[in-house]
Amino acid sequence: MRGAMSGRRNQSRVNFVNSSGVLRVSRDVVVERVLDDELVAVSHEPAIAGDVLTITFSANQVRETVRVLVTASRLRLVNGGVKHELTLKRVDAHAAYGGTERGAAESGNE
């Protein structure tokens, strides 16, 4: 019997009908501070210049959220693997971080 596979779905898993909303996709990134209002994030996923992302910094059980604009995305070799270097500009440039921070980036329209 050709084409029949046991345990496989043959119908759609998700249907959207007359719907609107916001899709948020979270991913872990490593953020390096470059300037007071500019950051470089290293991610497994690329981004598109012009996108607005939200980064949540977690340090010492304190969380802070910062909105950033993607100004560039390019490939970068990290520990023998290819990742994406995202150049970001703070939309609300009042928070300053030093060194390297771990954060979670979310993308989506708000």
MMTF fields as JSON, N, C-alpha, C and O atoms, coordinates in Angstrom:
{
  "mmtfVersion": "1.0.0",
  "mmtfProducer": "UNKNOWN",
  "numBonds": 439,
  "numAtoms": 440,
  "numGroups": 110,
  "numChains": 1,
  "numModels": 1,
  "chainsPerModel": [1],
  "groupsPerChain": [110],
  "chainIdList": ["A"],
  "bondAtomList": [4, 2, 8, 6, 12, 10, 16, 14, 20, 18, 24, 22, 28, 26, 32, 30, 36, 34, 40, 38, 44, 42, 48, 46, 52, 50, 56, 54, 60, 58, 64, 62, 68, 66, 72, 70, 76, 74, 80, 78, 84, 82, 88, 86, 92, 90, 96, 94, 100, 98, 104, 102, 108, 106, 112, 110, 116, 114, 120, 118, 124, 122, 128, 126, 132, 130, 136, 134, 140, 138, 144, 142, 148, 146, 152, 150, 156, 154, 160, 158, 164, 162, 168, 166, 172, 170, 176, 174, 180, 178, 184, 182, 188, 186, 192, 190, 196, 194, 200, 198, 204, 202, 208, 206, 212, 210, 216, 214, 220, 218, 224, 222, 228, 226, 232, 230, 236, 234, 240, 238, 244, 242, 248, 246, 252, 250, 256, 254, 260, 258, 264, 262, 268, 266, 272, 270, 276, 274, 280, 278, 284, 282, 288, 286, 292, 290, 296, 294, 300, 298, 304, 302, 308, 306, 312, 310, 316, 314, 320, 318, 324, 322, 328, 326, 332, 330, 336, 334, 340, 338, 344, 342, 348, 346, 352, 350, 356, 354, 360, 358, 364, 362, 368, 366, 372, 370, 376, 374, 380, 378, 384, 382, 388, 386, 392, 390, 396, 394, 400, 398, 404, 402, 408, 406, 412, 410, 416, 414, 420, 418, 424, 422, 428, 426, 432, 430, 436, 434],
  "bondOrderList": [1, 1, 1, 1, 1, 1, 1, 1, 1, 1, 1, 1, 1, 1, 1, 1, 1, 1, 1, 1, 1, 1, 1, 1, 1, 1, 1, 1, 1, 1, 1, 1, 1, 1, 1, 1, 1, 1, 1, 1, 1, 1, 1, 1, 1, 1, 1, 1, 1, 1, 1, 1, 1, 1, 1, 1, 1, 1, 1, 1, 1, 1, 1, 1, 1, 1, 1, 1, 1, 1, 1, 1, 1, 1, 1, 1, 1, 1, 1, 1, 1, 1, 1, 1, 1, 1, 1, 1, 1, 1, 1, 1, 1, 1, 1, 1, 1, 1, 1, 1, 1, 1, 1, 1, 1, 1, 1, 1, 1],
  "groupList": [{"groupName": "MET", "atomNameList": ["N", "CA", "C", "O"], "elementList": ["N", "C", "C", "O"], "formalChargeList": [0, 0, 0, 0], "bondAtomList": [1, 0, 2, 1, 3, 2], "bondOrderList": [1, 1, 2], "singleLetterCode": "M", "chemCompType": "L-PEPTIDE LINKING"}, {"groupName": "ARG", "atomNameList": ["N", "CA", "C", "O"], "elementList": ["N", "C", "C", "O"], "formalChargeList": [0, 0, 0, 0], "bondAtomList": [1, 0, 2, 1, 3, 2], "bondOrderList": [1, 1, 2], "singleLetterCode": "R", "chemCompType": "L-PEPTIDE LINKING"}, {"groupName": "GLY", "atomNameList": ["N", "CA", "C", "O"], "elementList": ["N", "C", "C", "O"], "formalChargeList": [0, 0, 0, 0], "bondAtomList": [1, 0, 2, 1, 3, 2], "bondOrderList": [1, 1, 2], "singleLetterCode": "G", "chemCompType": "PEPTIDE LINKING"}, {"groupName": "ALA", "atomNameList": ["N", "CA", "C", "O"], "elementList": ["N", "C", "C", "O"], "formalChargeList": [0, 0, 0, 0], "bondAtomList": [1, 0, 2, 1, 3, 2], "bondOrderList": [1, 1, 2], "singleLetterCode": "A", "chemCompType": "L-PEPTIDE LINKING"}, {"groupName": "SER", "atomNameList": ["N", "CA", "C", "O"], "elementList": ["N", "C", "C", "O"], "formalChargeList": [0, 0, 0, 0], "bondAtomList": [1, 0, 2, 1, 3, 2], "bondOrderList": [1, 1, 2], "singleLetterCode": "S", "chemCompType": "L-PEPTIDE LINKING"}, {"groupName": "ASN", "atomNameList": ["N", "CA", "C", "O"], "elementList": ["N", "C", "C", "O"], "formalChargeList": [0, 0, 0, 0], "bondAtomList": [1, 0, 2, 1, 3, 2], "bondOrderList": [1, 1, 2], "singleLetterCode": "N", "chemCompType": "L-PEPTIDE LINKING"}, {"groupName": "GLN", "atomNameList": ["N", "CA", "C", "O"], "elementList": ["N", "C", "C", "O"], "formalChargeList": [0, 0, 0, 0], "bondAtomList": [1, 0, 2, 1, 3, 2], "bondOrderList": [1, 1, 2], "singleLetterCode": "Q", "chemCompType": "L-PEPTIDE LINKING"}, {"groupName": "VAL", "atomNameList": ["N", "CA", "C", "O"], "elementList": ["N", "C", "C", "O"], "formalChargeList": [0, 0, 0, 0], "bondAtomList": [1, 0, 2, 1, 3, 2], "bondOrderList": [1, 1, 2], "singleLetterCode": "V", "chemCompType": "L-PEPTIDE LINKING"}, {"groupName": "PHE", "atomNameList": ["N", "CA", "C", "O"], "elementList": ["N", "C", "C", "O"], "formalChargeList": [0, 0, 0, 0], "bondAtomList": [1, 0, 2, 1, 3, 2], "bondOrderList": [1, 1, 2], "singleLetterCode": "F", "chemCompType": "L-PEPTIDE LINKING"}, {"groupName": "LEU", "atomNameList": ["N", "CA", "C", "O"], "elementList": ["N", "C", "C", "O"], "formalChargeList": [0, 0, 0, 0], "bondAtomList": [1, 0, 2, 1, 3, 2], "bondOrderList": [1, 1, 2], "singleLetterCode": "L", "chemCompType": "L-PEPTIDE LINKING"}, {"groupName": "ASP", "atomNameList": ["N", "CA", "C", "O"], "elementList": ["N", "C", "C", "O"], "formalChargeList": [0, 0, 0, 0], "bondAtomList": [1, 0, 2, 1, 3, 2], "bondOrderList": [1, 1, 2], "singleLetterCode": "D", "chemCompType": "L-PEPTIDE LINKING"}, {"groupName": "GLU", "atomNameList": ["N", "CA", "C", "O"], "elementList": ["N", "C", "C", "O"], "formalChargeList": [0, 0, 0, 0], "bondAtomList": [1, 0, 2, 1, 3, 2], "bondOrderList": [1, 1, 2], "singleLetterCode": "E", "chemCompType": "L-PEPTIDE LINKING"}, {"groupName": "HIS", "atomNameList": ["N", "CA", "C", "O"], "elementList": ["N", "C", "C", "O"], "formalChargeList": [0, 0, 0, 0], "bondAtomList": [1, 0, 2, 1, 3, 2], "bondOrderList": [1, 1, 2], "singleLetterCode": "H", "chemCompType": "L-PEPTIDE LINKING"}, {"groupName": "PRO", "atomNameList": ["N", "CA", "C", "O"], "elementList": ["N", "C", "C", "O"], "formalChargeList": [0, 0, 0, 0], "bondAtomList": [1, 0, 2, 1, 3, 2], "bondOrderList": [1, 1, 2], "singleLetterCode": "P", "chemCompType": "L-PEPTIDE LINKING"}, {"groupName": "ILE", "atomNameList": ["N", "CA", "C", "O"], "elementList": ["N", "C", "C", "O"], "formalChargeList": [0, 0, 0, 0], "bondAtomList": [1, 0, 2, 1, 3, 2], "bondOrderList": [1, 1, 2], "singleLetterCode": "I", "chemCompType": "L-PEPTIDE LINKING"}, {"groupName": "THR", "atomNameList": ["N", "CA", "C", "O"], "elementList": ["N", "C", "C", "O"], "formalChargeList": [0, 0, 0, 0], "bondAtomList": [1, 0, 2, 1, 3, 2], "bondOrderList": [1, 1, 2], "singleLetterCode": "T", "chemCompType": "L-PEPTIDE LINKING"}, {"groupName": "LYS", "atomNameList": ["N", "CA", "C", "O"], "elementList": ["N", "C", "C", "O"], "formalChargeList": [0, 0, 0, 0], "bondAtomList": [1, 0, 2, 1, 3, 2], "bondOrderList": [1, 1, 2], "singleLetterCode": "K", "chemCompType": "L-PEPTIDE LINKING"}, {"groupName": "TYR", "atomNameList": ["N", "CA", "C", "O"], "elementList": ["N", "C", "C", "O"], "formalChargeList": [0, 0, 0, 0], "bondAtomList": [1, 0, 2, 1, 3, 2], "bondOrderList": [1, 1, 2], "singleLetterCode": "Y", "chemCompType": "L-PEPTIDE LINKING"}],
  "groupTypeList": [0, 1, 2, 3, 0, 4, 2, 1, 1, 5, 6, 4, 1, 7, 5, 8, 7, 5, 4, 4, 2, 7, 9, 1, 7, 4, 1, 10, 7, 7, 7, 11, 1, 7, 9, 10, 10, 11, 9, 7, 3, 7, 4, 12, 11, 13, 3, 14, 3, 2, 10, 7, 9, 15, 14, 15, 8, 4, 3, 5, 6, 7, 1, 11, 15, 7, 1, 7, 9, 7, 15, 3, 4, 1, 9, 1, 9, 7, 5, 2, 2, 7, 16, 12, 11, 9, 15, 9, 16, 1, 7, 10, 3, 12, 3, 3, 17, 2, 2, 15, 11, 1, 2, 3, 3, 11, 4, 2, 5, 11],
  "groupIdList": [1, 2, 3, 4, 5, 6, 7, 8, 9, 10, 11, 12, 13, 14, 15, 16, 17, 18, 19, 20, 21, 22, 23, 24, 25, 26, 27, 28, 29, 30, 31, 32, 33, 34, 35, 36, 37, 38, 39, 40, 41, 42, 43, 44, 45, 46, 47, 48, 49, 50, 51, 52, 53, 54, 55, 56, 57, 58, 59, 60, 61, 62, 63, 64, 65, 66, 67, 68, 69, 70, 71, 72, 73, 74, 75, 76, 77, 78, 79, 80, 81, 82, 83, 84, 85, 86, 87, 88, 89, 90, 91, 92, 93, 94, 95, 96, 97, 98, 99, 100, 101, 102, 103, 104, 105, 106, 107, 108, 109, 110],
  "secStructList": [7, 7, 1, 7, 7, 6, 6, 7, 7, 7, 1, 7, 1, 7, 7, 7, 7, 1, 7, 7, 7, 7, 7, 7, 3, 3, 3, 3, 3, 3, 3, 3, 3, 7, 1, 1, 1, 3, 3, 3, 3, 3, 3, 1, 1, 7, 7, 7, 6, 6, 7, 3, 3, 3, 3, 3, 3, 3, 3, 6, 6, 3, 3, 3, 3, 3, 3, 3, 3, 3, 3, 3, 3, 3, 3, 3, 3, 3, 6, 6, 3, 3, 3, 3, 3, 3, 3, 3, 3, 3, 1, 1, 6, 6, 7, 7, 7, 7, 1, 3, 3, 3, 3, 3, 3, 3, 3, 7, 7, 7],
  "xCoordList": [0.853, 0.0, 0.899, 1.519, 0.967, 1.851, 1.174, -0.001, 1.916, 1.395, 0.762, 0.597, 0.408, -0.192, 0.901, 1.641, 0.989, 1.994, 1.295, 0.496, 1.588, 0.984, 1.406, 2.583, 0.449, 0.76, 0.929, 1.258, 0.718, 0.866, -0.489, -1.483, -0.527, -1.756, -1.931, -0.96, -3.154, -3.419, -4.322, -4.746, -4.623, -5.414, -4.619, -3.659, -5.036, -4.363, -4.477, -5.507, -3.426, -3.444, -4.04, -4.56, -3.967, -4.421, -5.245, -4.854, -6.371, -7.184, -7.454, -7.816, -7.281, -7.6, -8.678, -8.486, -9.789, -10.887, -11.285, -11.626, -11.239, -11.633, -11.026, -11.74, -9.721, -9.074, -8.038, -7.496, -7.786, -6.709, -6.061, -6.691, -4.812, -4.125, -2.638, -2.172, -1.904, -0.463, 0.183, -0.22, 1.184, 1.965, 3.303, 4.029, 3.622, 4.904, 5.741, 5.291, 6.964, 7.888, 9.07, 9.784, 9.274, 10.389, 11.575, 11.414, 12.771, 13.993, 15.077, 15.088, 15.98, 17.086, 18.172, 18.479, 18.739, 19.825, 20.88, 20.6, 22.093, 23.131, 23.305, 23.553, 23.176, 23.242, 24.533, 24.861, 25.274, 26.499, 26.256, 25.721, 26.639, 26.464, 27.548, 28.723, 27.163, 28.114, 28.223, 29.31, 27.096, 27.007, 25.804, 25.097, 25.559, 24.432, 23.1, 22.226, 22.928, 21.635, 21.715, 20.745, 22.843, 23.006, 23.513, 24.423, 22.914, 23.271, 23.595, 23.166, 24.353, 24.563, 24.064, 24.516, 23.123, 22.571, 23.006, 23.0, 23.381, 23.737, 22.607, 22.25, 22.038, 20.842, 20.997, 21.806, 20.22, 20.155, 19.324, 19.462, 18.462, 17.54, 17.907, 18.357, 17.725, 17.969, 16.823, 15.774, 17.03, 15.979, 16.008, 16.952, 14.989, 14.881, 15.068, 14.434, 15.952, 16.164, 14.831, 14.075, 14.557, 13.297, 12.307, 11.359, 12.511, 11.631, 11.854, 12.973, 10.794, 10.899, 10.75, 9.77, 11.733, 11.735, 11.651, 11.946, 11.251, 11.251, 12.237, 12.122, 13.202, 14.183, 13.934, 13.82, 13.852, 13.698, 15.01, 15.444, 15.639, 16.882, 16.558, 15.688, 17.254, 17.1, 18.455, 19.372, 18.591, 19.833, 19.498, 18.742, 20.059, 19.851, 18.371, 17.966, 17.573, 16.133, 15.368, 14.265, 15.959, 15.288, 15.119, 16.061, 13.91, 13.639, 13.33, 12.589, 13.913, 13.616, 13.41, 14.161, 12.391, 12.059, 12.436, 12.143, 13.094, 13.55, 13.099, 13.265, 12.531, 12.148, 13.321, 13.938, 13.622, 14.747, 14.329, 13.394, 15.039, 14.843, 16.016, 17.167, 15.751, 16.81, 17.346, 16.597, 18.655, 19.262, 20.086, 20.346, 20.507, 21.266, 21.234, 21.083, 21.381, 21.462, 22.486, 22.389, 23.48, 24.498, 24.95, 24.755, 25.554, 26.046, 27.308, 28.094, 27.487, 28.661, 29.05, 28.185, 30.336, 30.843, 31.075, 31.841, 30.409, 30.527, 30.82, 29.997, 31.978, 32.385, 32.21, 31.717, 32.608, 32.538, 31.174, 31.025, 30.167, 28.821, 28.388, 28.879, 27.477, 26.984, 25.773, 24.806, 25.84, 24.721, 24.469, 25.133, 23.518, 23.15, 23.458, 23.044, 24.189, 24.503, 23.507, 23.439, 22.749, 21.721, 22.188, 22.473, 22.265, 22.585, 21.259, 20.376, 21.139, 19.87, 20.055, 21.093, 19.053, 19.063, 17.889, 16.76, 18.157, 17.097, 16.04, 16.354, 14.788, 13.679, 13.463, 13.237, 13.534, 13.507, 14.902, 15.21, 15.742, 17.178, 17.57, 18.652, 16.723, 17.05, 17.804, 18.454, 17.739, 18.405, 19.772, 19.918, 20.762, 22.12, 22.619, 22.477, 23.199, 23.755, 25.21, 25.598, 26.016, 27.424, 27.722, 26.98, 28.798, 29.216, 28.286, 27.716, 28.136, 27.284, 26.104, 26.277, 24.916, 23.688, 22.99, 23.084, 22.29, 21.427, 20.035, 19.572, 19.381, 18.04, 17.164, 17.641, 15.897, 14.958, 14.363, 13.844, 14.433, 13.882, 12.539, 12.355, 11.61, 10.286, 10.065, 10.438, 9.457, 9.106, 7.618, 6.974, 7.077, 5.645, 5.163, 5.854, 3.99, 3.399, 2.617, 1.906, 2.742, 2.002, 0.965, 0.241],
  "yCoordList": [-1.17, 0.0, 1.234, 1.554, 1.909, 3.047, 4.341, 4.567, 5.189, 6.475, 6.478, 7.549, 5.349, 5.296, 5.033, 4.054, 5.924, 5.771, 5.708, 6.581, 4.707, 4.532, 5.66, 6.016, 6.216, 7.236, 8.651, 9.56, 8.865, 10.194, 10.865, 10.211, 12.166, 12.937, 13.217, 13.468, 13.174, 13.548, 14.771, 15.156, 15.387, 16.609, 17.71, 17.441, 18.946, 20.096, 20.072, 19.671, 20.5, 20.551, 21.849, 21.891, 22.904, 24.217, 24.875, 24.855, 25.451, 26.244, 27.597, 27.685, 28.655, 30.007, 30.545, 30.595, 30.938, 31.468, 32.826, 32.942, 33.857, 35.206, 35.591, 35.999, 35.46, 35.732, 36.84, 37.069, 37.51, 38.498, 38.372, 37.943, 38.745, 38.638, 38.872, 39.346, 38.531, 38.719, 37.372, 36.627, 37.068, 35.852, 36.251, 37.061, 35.699, 35.974, 34.706, 33.63, 34.863, 33.738, 34.076, 35.047, 33.289, 33.532, 32.666, 31.526, 33.221, 32.472, 33.02, 34.206, 32.147, 32.573, 33.206, 32.723, 34.284, 34.986, 35.368, 35.422, 35.631, 36.212, 37.64, 37.868, 38.601, 40.018, 40.609, 40.463, 41.292, 41.987, 43.482, 43.925, 44.258, 45.717, 46.291, 45.964, 47.15, 47.809, 49.282, 49.78, 49.968, 51.364, 51.481, 50.497, 52.657, 52.825, 52.476, 51.917, 52.797, 52.542, 51.477, 51.281, 50.79, 49.774, 48.48, 48.487, 47.361, 46.04, 45.111, 45.337, 44.066, 42.985, 41.723, 41.375, 41.033, 39.786, 38.646, 38.781, 37.53, 36.335, 35.339, 34.986, 34.881, 34.051, 32.869, 32.908, 31.83, 30.71, 31.082, 30.461, 32.087, 32.483, 33.858, 34.718, 34.089, 35.414, 36.361, 35.937, 37.636, 38.643, 39.522, 39.46, 40.329, 41.205, 42.644, 43.096, 43.361, 44.779, 45.513, 45.359, 46.312, 47.046, 46.428, 47.092, 45.154, 44.511, 45.111, 45.49, 45.196, 45.624, 44.385, 43.649, 44.156, 43.003, 43.485, 44.641, 42.594, 42.852, 41.885, 40.673, 42.406, 41.566, 41.666, 42.759, 40.511, 40.463, 39.998, 38.871, 40.863, 40.532, 39.917, 40.407, 38.853, 38.216, 38.17, 37.511, 38.864, 38.87, 38.996, 39.882, 38.112, 38.135, 38.164, 38.919, 37.358, 37.231, 38.529, 38.707, 39.44, 40.674, 40.639, 40.33, 40.959, 40.95, 42.362, 43.103, 42.721, 44.013, 43.802, 43.068, 44.445, 44.307, 45.574, 46.681, 45.403, 46.518, 46.274, 45.172, 47.294, 47.191, 47.667, 48.693, 46.897, 47.218, 47.117, 46.395, 47.853, 47.827, 47.08, 47.382, 46.113, 45.374, 46.275, 46.684, 46.588, 47.411, 46.581, 47.026, 45.363, 44.486, 43.055, 42.827, 42.099, 40.682, 40.048, 40.174, 39.358, 38.719, 37.418, 37.206, 36.557, 35.282, 35.505, 36.413, 34.647, 34.739, 33.339, 32.534, 33.037, 31.747, 31.795, 32.629, 30.896, 30.861, 29.427, 28.536, 29.202, 27.867, 26.798, 25.705, 27.109, 26.156, 26.012, 25.224, 26.752, 26.688, 28.04, 29.078, 28.028, 29.268, 29.771, 29.039, 31.026, 31.686, 33.013, 33.343, 33.767, 35.048, 36.168, 36.134, 37.158, 38.339, 39.429, 39.854, 39.867, 40.88, 42.192, 42.251, 43.234, 44.558, 45.241, 45.345, 45.705, 46.23, 47.634, 47.949, 48.47, 49.818, 49.919, 49.573, 50.388, 50.504, 51.5, 52.602, 51.101, 52.014, 52.886, 54.09, 52.275, 53.03, 52.888, 51.884, 53.898, 53.814, 54.231, 54.785, 53.981, 54.421, 53.371, 53.723, 52.082, 51.03, 50.749, 50.674, 50.595, 50.296, 49.026, 48.847, 48.151, 46.902, 46.832, 47.302, 46.249, 46.065, 44.594, 43.741, 44.299, 42.916, 42.143, 42.686, 40.856, 39.976, 39.548, 39.138, 39.638, 39.256, 38.168, 38.117, 37.298, 36.337, 36.928, 37.463, 36.83, 37.376, 36.491, 35.54, 36.804, 36.118, 37.175, 38.184, 36.952, 37.907, 37.416, 36.231, 38.335, 38.017, 38.917, 40.09, 38.361, 39.181, 39.118, 38.116, 40.176, 40.22, 41.646, 42.551, 41.846, 43.18, 43.412, 42.524, 44.581, 44.87, 45.9, 46.274],
  "zCoordList": [0.0, 0.0, 0.0, 1.014, -1.111, -1.271, -0.8, -1.088, -0.074, 0.354, 1.735, 2.318, 2.271, 3.61, 4.627, 4.53, 5.605, 6.651, 7.994, 8.332, 8.732, 10.043, 10.986, 11.045, 11.717, 12.717, 12.167, 12.931, 10.887, 10.293, 10.144, 9.826, 10.373, 10.159, 8.676, 7.962, 8.229, 6.847, 6.77, 5.68, 7.905, 7.916, 8.616, 9.337, 8.389, 8.972, 10.494, 11.036, 11.177, 12.643, 13.168, 14.283, 12.37, 12.823, 11.722, 10.555, 12.087, 11.164, 11.785, 12.958, 11.006, 11.441, 10.514, 9.299, 11.068, 10.271, 10.835, 12.012, 9.986, 10.394, 11.741, 12.656, 11.855, 13.128, 12.974, 11.893, 14.072, 14.126, 15.485, 16.452, 15.549, 16.829, 16.668, 15.632, 17.71, 17.742, 17.986, 18.88, 17.187, 17.387, 17.985, 17.409, 19.109, 19.755, 19.728, 20.121, 19.257, 19.193, 20.09, 19.841, 21.118, 22.04, 21.657, 21.22, 21.827, 21.586, 22.503, 22.834, 22.904, 23.747, 22.882, 21.793, 23.381, 22.701, 23.731, 24.928, 23.256, 24.103, 23.612, 22.428, 24.522, 24.154, 24.683, 25.86, 23.787, 24.153, 24.007, 22.99, 25.003, 24.925, 24.035, 24.198, 23.088, 22.195, 22.569, 22.862, 22.557, 22.973, 23.89, 24.106, 24.432, 25.341, 24.701, 25.363, 23.42, 22.774, 21.682, 20.95, 21.557, 20.518, 21.131, 21.96, 20.713, 21.23, 20.077, 18.945, 20.367, 19.425, 20.102, 21.193, 19.45, 19.986, 19.077, 17.854, 19.677, 18.916, 19.1, 20.224, 17.967, 17.98, 17.027, 16.1, 17.264, 16.324, 15.105, 14.051, 15.233, 14.169, 13.619, 14.378, 12.305, 11.744, 12.074, 12.56, 11.808, 11.951, 10.71, 9.923, 10.536, 9.381, 9.835, 10.789, 9.135, 9.454, 9.377, 8.418, 10.401, 10.482, 11.449, 11.868, 11.815, 12.794, 14.174, 14.52, 14.955, 16.352, 17.222, 17.105, 18.1, 18.998, 20.442, 20.745, 21.306, 22.741, 23.378, 23.195, 24.124, 24.805, 26.297, 26.851, 26.939, 28.39, 28.992, 28.755, 29.768, 30.454, 31.808, 32.528, 32.147, 33.449, 34.121, 33.631, 35.238, 35.998, 37.471, 37.869, 38.28, 39.724, 40.091, 40.975, 39.427, 39.65, 39.416, 39.934, 38.63, 38.244, 36.732, 36.003, 36.263, 34.827, 34.352, 34.997, 33.211, 32.594, 31.102, 30.46, 30.557, 29.147, 28.403, 28.855, 27.246, 26.423, 24.982, 24.459, 24.342, 22.93, 22.081, 22.37, 21.018, 20.145, 18.681, 18.334, 17.831, 16.394, 15.778, 16.093, 14.908, 14.216, 13.11, 12.223, 13.16, 12.123, 11.148, 10.03, 11.559, 10.665, 11.205, 12.406, 10.283, 10.639, 9.716, 8.496, 10.3, 9.477, 10.128, 11.325, 9.326, 9.847, 10.665, 10.393, 11.686, 12.552, 12.978, 13.325, 12.958, 13.397, 14.902, 15.386, 15.653, 17.11, 17.527, 17.315, 18.115, 18.589, 17.514, 17.795, 16.297, 15.204, 14.558, 13.624, 15.027, 14.455, 13.915, 14.358, 12.969, 12.378, 13.158, 13.368, 13.581, 14.256, 13.564, 12.581, 14.071, 13.474, 14.45, 15.609, 13.967, 14.771, 14.395, 13.242, 15.368, 15.159, 15.776, 16.972, 14.973, 15.485, 15.803, 14.952, 17.046, 17.552, 18.101, 18.682, 17.917, 18.492, 19.454, 19.106, 20.649, 21.656, 21.218, 20.769, 21.351, 21.086, 22.311, 22.19, 23.5, 24.755, 25.355, 25.998, 25.14, 25.415, 26.83, 27.027, 27.805, 29.164, 29.975, 30.96, 29.594, 30.364, 29.771, 28.551, 30.612, 30.146, 30.804, 32.014, 30.013, 30.525, 30.139, 29.069, 30.999, 30.69, 30.521, 31.008, 29.838, 29.662, 28.767, 27.821, 29.074, 28.276, 29.121, 30.268, 28.571, 29.264, 28.484, 27.258, 29.185, 28.524, 28.523, 29.531, 27.402, 27.298, 26.44, 25.822, 26.405, 25.521, 24.619, 25.096, 23.33, 22.372, 21.886, 21.611, 21.785, 21.229, 20.043, 20.055, 19.018, 17.875, 17.653, 17.963, 17.121, 16.856, 16.837, 17.304, 16.304, 16.273, 17.541, 18.013, 18.086, 19.325, 19.086, 20.01]
}
